[in-house]
Amino acid sequence: MRSFNTLASWRWCLLVVLSVGCAHSSAGTTAAPVAAAESSRLAIPSEASPATADATGPEATRRKERKVRKLMALTGVEDTGKQMLELTTSQFEQMSNIPPGFMEKFREVAQQESIVDMLVPVYMKYFSEEDLDAAITFHESPAGKRFLAAQPLVMQEAKEVGEQWGVRLAEKTLQALAEEEQQLQPARHEGQQL
C-alpha cells in the first residue's frame, strides 16, 4: 500500500495544480511585487470604448492579450508553471531508466519556454474581455488579494484531503473486490461438485 500512497500523492498534486492552480494559484509573498510590476507595465488603456475600438481588429487582440497577461500575473500563473516543472522534474529524477544527461537537458530546454506564453491563447479563447475585466477587478480588490493569499494554505489542505480520499477509495475498492471474489469462491466450488 506504501507505493500506492506515493503514486496517489504525486498524481493528486499534479491534478490539483493543473485544475485549480492555473486559475487561482498561490500568489504568495513573491508574486505581489511581480503582479504590481506587471500591473504598471501592462496598463490597460481606458480611452478605448466599444463604440470607438474595433472589437475584432489587431488593437483589440493586443488589448485583450494585455488583460490576459495582467490576470495571469495577478493570479501567479508563472509561479504555478514553475511548481509544475519542479513536480515533473522530481518525478523524472525518481525514475531509474532515464538516459544520462536527460535531466540537465530537460532543465535547459524548460528555461527556454514560458508557460505563460503557451497559456495566453487558451485564456484568450475562453474568456471575453468583460470576463477578464471582472476577474482583474476582483483580484485587485482586498477580497481578491485575501483569496490569493489563502491559496497556498487551501492547496496544501486540498492536497492532503485528496490524498486521504484517494487512499480511502482505493482501500474500499480493494475491499469490494475481495468481497466479490469471496462470493464467487463458493459458487465455483458448488459448480465443480456437480
C-alpha beads as a LAMMPS data file, in Angstrom:
LAMMPS data file: protein, C-alpha beads

194 atoms
193 bonds

1 atom types
1 bond types

-500.0 500.0 xlo xhi
-500.0 500.0 ylo yhi
-500.0 500.0 zlo zhi

Masses

1 110.0

Atoms # bond

1 1 1 0.000 0.000 0.000
2 1 1 3.013 2.289 0.504
3 1 1 3.745 2.541 -3.234
4 1 1 0.077 3.356 -3.876
5 1 1 0.256 6.226 -1.371
6 1 1 3.264 7.704 -3.180
7 1 1 1.627 7.287 -6.576
8 1 1 -1.645 8.799 -5.395
9 1 1 0.205 11.674 -3.762
10 1 1 2.062 12.966 -6.809
11 1 1 -0.828 12.360 -9.194
12 1 1 -3.248 14.191 -6.891
13 1 1 -0.820 17.064 -6.531
14 1 1 -0.428 17.316 -10.307
15 1 1 -4.197 17.194 -10.785
16 1 1 -4.739 19.950 -8.239
17 1 1 -2.042 22.130 -9.742
18 1 1 -3.362 21.680 -13.253
19 1 1 -7.027 22.107 -12.496
20 1 1 -7.008 24.800 -9.860
21 1 1 -3.535 26.246 -9.956
22 1 1 -3.746 27.910 -13.332
23 1 1 -6.916 29.765 -12.473
24 1 1 -6.077 30.707 -8.889
25 1 1 -2.557 29.780 -7.973
26 1 1 -0.560 30.548 -4.913
27 1 1 0.402 34.151 -5.377
28 1 1 2.288 34.069 -2.086
29 1 1 4.514 36.900 -0.982
30 1 1 6.825 36.804 -4.008
31 1 1 4.056 37.239 -6.566
32 1 1 2.836 40.565 -5.149
33 1 1 5.835 42.580 -6.423
34 1 1 5.656 40.767 -9.757
35 1 1 1.934 41.446 -10.014
36 1 1 2.479 45.107 -9.143
37 1 1 5.217 45.418 -11.748
38 1 1 3.103 43.670 -14.347
39 1 1 0.146 45.835 -13.413
40 1 1 2.053 49.047 -14.016
41 1 1 3.764 47.737 -17.141
42 1 1 0.569 46.365 -18.648
43 1 1 -1.649 49.376 -18.086
44 1 1 -4.943 48.985 -19.884
45 1 1 -5.958 51.991 -21.963
46 1 1 -9.138 53.453 -20.505
47 1 1 -9.918 55.613 -23.514
48 1 1 -10.766 52.601 -25.705
49 1 1 -14.507 52.091 -25.687
50 1 1 -16.574 49.512 -27.577
51 1 1 -18.046 52.258 -29.737
52 1 1 -14.647 53.600 -30.868
53 1 1 -12.486 50.478 -30.836
54 1 1 -12.679 47.665 -33.346
55 1 1 -13.713 44.613 -31.285
56 1 1 -12.021 42.169 -33.638
57 1 1 -9.003 44.053 -35.017
58 1 1 -5.349 43.760 -34.078
59 1 1 -5.585 46.509 -31.439
60 1 1 -8.494 44.694 -29.749
61 1 1 -6.462 41.489 -29.787
62 1 1 -3.438 43.231 -28.254
63 1 1 -5.652 44.900 -25.626
64 1 1 -7.209 41.563 -24.704
65 1 1 -3.790 39.895 -24.538
66 1 1 -2.564 42.618 -22.156
67 1 1 -5.574 41.898 -19.943
68 1 1 -4.882 38.161 -20.059
69 1 1 -1.256 38.704 -19.080
70 1 1 -2.290 41.070 -16.295
71 1 1 -4.737 38.498 -14.892
72 1 1 -2.099 35.780 -15.166
73 1 1 0.385 37.980 -13.276
74 1 1 -2.189 38.713 -10.579
75 1 1 -3.034 35.043 -10.127
76 1 1 0.573 33.802 -10.213
77 1 1 0.334 31.561 -13.267
78 1 1 4.086 31.721 -13.840
79 1 1 4.694 30.511 -10.277
80 1 1 2.277 27.663 -10.921
81 1 1 4.183 26.763 -14.063
82 1 1 7.397 26.661 -12.058
83 1 1 5.733 24.404 -9.485
84 1 1 4.515 22.095 -12.254
85 1 1 8.032 21.981 -13.684
86 1 1 9.514 21.165 -10.276
87 1 1 6.958 18.396 -9.777
88 1 1 7.692 16.939 -13.197
89 1 1 11.428 17.192 -12.609
90 1 1 11.224 15.451 -9.248
91 1 1 9.177 12.647 -10.789
92 1 1 11.715 12.201 -13.589
93 1 1 14.545 12.127 -11.064
94 1 1 12.884 9.209 -9.266
95 1 1 12.763 7.111 -12.437
96 1 1 15.616 4.662 -12.864
97 1 1 15.548 4.361 -16.663
98 1 1 16.312 7.999 -17.560
99 1 1 19.070 8.376 -20.144
100 1 1 22.298 10.027 -18.975
101 1 1 22.203 13.811 -19.315
102 1 1 18.402 13.925 -19.656
103 1 1 17.728 15.951 -16.511
104 1 1 20.303 18.620 -17.319
105 1 1 18.986 18.986 -20.882
106 1 1 15.364 18.942 -19.653
107 1 1 16.051 21.869 -17.310
108 1 1 17.882 23.746 -20.059
109 1 1 15.023 23.279 -22.536
110 1 1 12.424 24.184 -19.902
111 1 1 14.128 27.529 -19.233
112 1 1 13.693 28.465 -22.897
113 1 1 9.898 28.125 -22.853
114 1 1 7.357 30.151 -20.923
115 1 1 4.184 28.506 -19.654
116 1 1 2.605 31.960 -19.627
117 1 1 3.197 32.405 -23.366
118 1 1 1.709 28.971 -24.014
119 1 1 -1.376 29.676 -21.881
120 1 1 -2.201 33.149 -23.251
121 1 1 -4.065 31.728 -26.295
122 1 1 -6.042 29.408 -24.014
123 1 1 -7.192 32.290 -21.822
124 1 1 -7.953 34.381 -24.915
125 1 1 -10.075 31.582 -26.314
126 1 1 -12.243 31.001 -23.253
127 1 1 -12.516 34.438 -21.594
128 1 1 -14.185 37.523 -23.002
129 1 1 -12.782 40.967 -22.281
130 1 1 -15.661 41.521 -19.866
131 1 1 -14.737 38.328 -18.016
132 1 1 -11.109 39.417 -17.865
133 1 1 -12.048 42.885 -16.604
134 1 1 -14.233 41.384 -13.867
135 1 1 -11.536 38.889 -12.829
136 1 1 -8.865 41.597 -12.749
137 1 1 -11.125 43.859 -10.693
138 1 1 -11.758 41.046 -8.220
139 1 1 -8.105 40.023 -7.894
140 1 1 -7.039 43.636 -7.352
141 1 1 -9.690 44.135 -4.637
142 1 1 -8.986 43.496 -0.936
143 1 1 -11.143 40.340 -1.072
144 1 1 -9.290 39.118 -4.165
145 1 1 -5.930 39.714 -2.529
146 1 1 -7.055 37.774 0.573
147 1 1 -8.342 34.999 -1.709
148 1 1 -4.974 34.750 -3.451
149 1 1 -3.059 34.918 -0.173
150 1 1 -5.094 31.990 1.209
151 1 1 -4.497 29.791 -1.836
152 1 1 -1.252 28.146 -0.651
153 1 1 -2.982 27.007 2.555
154 1 1 -6.079 25.881 0.659
155 1 1 -3.952 23.973 -1.855
156 1 1 -1.943 22.247 0.875
157 1 1 -5.061 21.127 2.719
158 1 1 -6.774 20.161 -0.541
159 1 1 -3.763 18.011 -1.406
160 1 1 -3.919 16.280 1.977
161 1 1 -7.693 15.770 1.739
162 1 1 -7.297 14.458 -1.819
163 1 1 -4.584 12.017 -0.807
164 1 1 -6.701 10.702 2.075
165 1 1 -9.725 10.452 -0.227
166 1 1 -7.731 8.595 -2.889
167 1 1 -6.307 6.130 -0.375
168 1 1 -9.737 5.596 1.226
169 1 1 -11.325 4.961 -2.193
170 1 1 -8.534 2.540 -3.117
171 1 1 -8.970 0.650 0.161
172 1 1 -12.752 0.466 -0.319
173 1 1 -12.270 -0.702 -3.904
174 1 1 -9.832 -3.426 -2.837
175 1 1 -12.230 -4.491 -0.076
176 1 1 -15.167 -4.615 -2.519
177 1 1 -13.119 -6.696 -4.961
178 1 1 -12.088 -9.087 -2.179
179 1 1 -15.731 -9.473 -1.084
180 1 1 -16.811 -10.156 -4.677
181 1 1 -14.042 -12.724 -5.002
182 1 1 -15.174 -14.427 -1.768
183 1 1 -18.751 -14.578 -3.047
184 1 1 -17.569 -16.163 -6.291
185 1 1 -15.426 -18.763 -4.499
186 1 1 -18.346 -20.805 -3.037
187 1 1 -20.236 -20.607 -6.328
188 1 1 -17.244 -22.006 -8.185
189 1 1 -16.858 -24.871 -5.683
190 1 1 -20.573 -25.712 -5.888
191 1 1 -20.371 -25.839 -9.686
192 1 1 -17.407 -28.204 -9.501
193 1 1 -19.307 -30.679 -7.303
194 1 1 -21.979 -31.230 -9.917

Bonds

1 1 1 2
2 1 2 3
3 1 3 4
4 1 4 5
5 1 5 6
6 1 6 7
7 1 7 8
8 1 8 9
9 1 9 10
10 1 10 11
11 1 11 12
12 1 12 13
13 1 13 14
14 1 14 15
15 1 15 16
16 1 16 17
17 1 17 18
18 1 18 19
19 1 19 20
20 1 20 21
21 1 21 22
22 1 22 23
23 1 23 24
24 1 24 25
25 1 25 26
26 1 26 27
27 1 27 28
28 1 28 29
29 1 29 30
30 1 30 31
31 1 31 32
32 1 32 33
33 1 33 34
34 1 34 35
35 1 35 36
36 1 36 37
37 1 37 38
38 1 38 39
39 1 39 40
40 1 40 41
41 1 41 42
42 1 42 43
43 1 43 44
44 1 44 45
45 1 45 46
46 1 46 47
47 1 47 48
48 1 48 49
49 1 49 50
50 1 50 51
51 1 51 52
52 1 52 53
53 1 53 54
54 1 54 55
55 1 55 56
56 1 56 57
57 1 57 58
58 1 58 59
59 1 59 60
60 1 60 61
61 1 61 62
62 1 62 63
63 1 63 64
64 1 64 65
65 1 65 66
66 1 66 67
67 1 67 68
68 1 68 69
69 1 69 70
70 1 70 71
71 1 71 72
72 1 72 73
73 1 73 74
74 1 74 75
75 1 75 76
76 1 76 77
77 1 77 78
78 1 78 79
79 1 79 80
80 1 80 81
81 1 81 82
82 1 82 83
83 1 83 84
84 1 84 85
85 1 85 86
86 1 86 87
87 1 87 88
88 1 88 89
89 1 89 90
90 1 90 91
91 1 91 92
92 1 92 93
93 1 93 94
94 1 94 95
95 1 95 96
96 1 96 97
97 1 97 98
98 1 98 99
99 1 99 100
100 1 100 101
101 1 101 102
102 1 102 103
103 1 103 104
104 1 104 105
105 1 105 106
106 1 106 107
107 1 107 108
108 1 108 109
109 1 109 110
110 1 110 111
111 1 111 112
112 1 112 113
113 1 113 114
114 1 114 115
115 1 115 116
116 1 116 117
117 1 117 118
118 1 118 119
119 1 119 120
120 1 120 121
121 1 121 122
122 1 122 123
123 1 123 124
124 1 124 125
125 1 125 126
126 1 126 127
127 1 127 128
128 1 128 129
129 1 129 130
130 1 130 131
131 1 131 132
132 1 132 133
133 1 133 134
134 1 134 135
135 1 135 136
136 1 136 137
137 1 137 138
138 1 138 139
139 1 139 140
140 1 140 141
141 1 141 142
142 1 142 143
143 1 143 144
144 1 144 145
145 1 145 146
146 1 146 147
147 1 147 148
148 1 148 149
149 1 149 150
150 1 150 151
151 1 151 152
152 1 152 153
153 1 153 154
154 1 154 155
155 1 155 156
156 1 156 157
157 1 157 158
158 1 158 159
159 1 159 160
160 1 160 161
161 1 161 162
162 1 162 163
163 1 163 164
164 1 164 165
165 1 165 166
166 1 166 167
167 1 167 168
168 1 168 169
169 1 169 170
170 1 170 171
171 1 171 172
172 1 172 173
173 1 173 174
174 1 174 175
175 1 175 176
176 1 176 177
177 1 177 178
178 1 178 179
179 1 179 180
180 1 180 181
181 1 181 182
182 1 182 183
183 1 183 184
184 1 184 185
185 1 185 186
186 1 186 187
187 1 187 188
188 1 188 189
189 1 189 190
190 1 190 191
191 1 191 192
192 1 192 193
193 1 193 194
